Amino acid sequence: MSRPIALRTSRLAGAAPRGQTGGVVKTLRPQNYNEVLYVGHYFRKGVTVLMDLTDLPDDEAKQLVDFATGLVFARRGSLDRVDRRLFLLQP
């Protein structure tokens, strides 16, 4: 049985509200590739997602980045690398 995904909500200082999120950022720290569904769920709802991949092996981290890249392209969002394994997805 897999561990539940770690969730944390924060606000971006000085960020303009985007849709209904009001500047809320959902921080997700997936433990395996199957948890990519949470990233897609929040992003599709219009929530900015901070994706922390520090707990994943390189091959799974690459798969999540590939998924996120396709997601932001399809939804016309943006993907920014904040750190080596930390990515910001904005709708």
N, C-alpha and C positions, 0 to 999 in steps of 0.2 A: 504494500500500500504506500503510495507516495505521500510525502509531506505536503501540507497546504502551502500555497504560495504566500510569501511575505508581502503584505500590502502596507503602504504608508501613504498618507495624503498630506500634501503641503501646499502652500500658496507661493506663487512667484511674486517677489517684491517688485512693485511697479508695473506688473504685467496688466495689459488691457484685457478685459473680459472677452473671451471667445465663445460665442454662442451662449449656452446655458451654464458653462463651467465656471464662470466668474474668476478665471485665473487659477483654478485648481489644477494641481499636478498630481497624478497617481504614480507612485513609485512602485515598480514591480521588480522582484528579484526571482526570476524563474529558476527552478531547481532541475528542470529537464525540458526537452523540446515540447512535450505535451502541454506545457503551461503557456505556450504561445497563444492559445485561445484567449487567455485573459488580456494579453496585449491587444489583440484584435478587437475584443469586446469593448474595452474602454475607448480605444481610438475611434472606433465606428460611432460611439456615442458622443463624440466631440470633445473628449477629455484628453488633455496633454498627458503623455506617458513618458516617464523617466524609466528606461529599461536598464537595469543593473545586471550585467552578465558575469560578474566576478566569480560566482560559484559554479560556473559551467566549464566543462572541458572545451578545448579549442574547437573541435568539430561541431559540437552542439551550439556553441556561441555563434559560429559562422552561419549555421542554419537559421538561427533566430534573426541575425542581421539581414540575411537574404529575405526572409519573410517580411521583416519590417520595411525593407527597401521596396518590395512589391506593394505592400500595404499603403505606404505614403504616396507612392507613384499613382496607384489606382484611385486614391481618395484625394489627390492633389494637395497633399500636406507637405511637411518638410521633416527631414531627418538630420539631426546634428550630432556629431560625436563630441561629447563633453570631456571624456577621458578615454583611456585605452579600452575599457569594457563598459562604458556608460554612454547611453544614447538617449537623446531627447526627440520624441516623435510629437510633432504638432499638427493638429488637423487643419 
